[in-house]
Amino acid sequence: MMERSNMKVKNKLVYWGAVIVLGVFTVRLGRNVWKLWKAGERIKQAELEVRSQELENQELQKRLAEVQSPEFIEKEAREKLGLGKEGETIVVMPDNADLKSQISNLNGEPNWRKWWKVYVSD
């Protein structure tokens, strides 16, 4: 009878030992599956970022080709540096804001106020 009781205890220990080992194994396996799933998401995000950077790179390559073209260089030289071809006369016009401030400063009073005085007050 004693042997039978020892056998039951051994069987229970083996059973619970197997349950604990399988539980630990299941938890670790689940954790690894979770990590792999998260890594897959990071890979997808990185791929999207790579595509975005490739598109930006293509746009920058187009812009670089445009900026290095002779037409662009000539346009910039004319507009920003005031240069021209041989035989051309360069005329630099002031900005509209500069003209308005110069005109209002000449007379000391804004134009609308002068009109107001003419038509409304004596």
Order of alpha helices (4+ residues) and beta strands (2+ residues): alpha-alpha-alpha-alpha
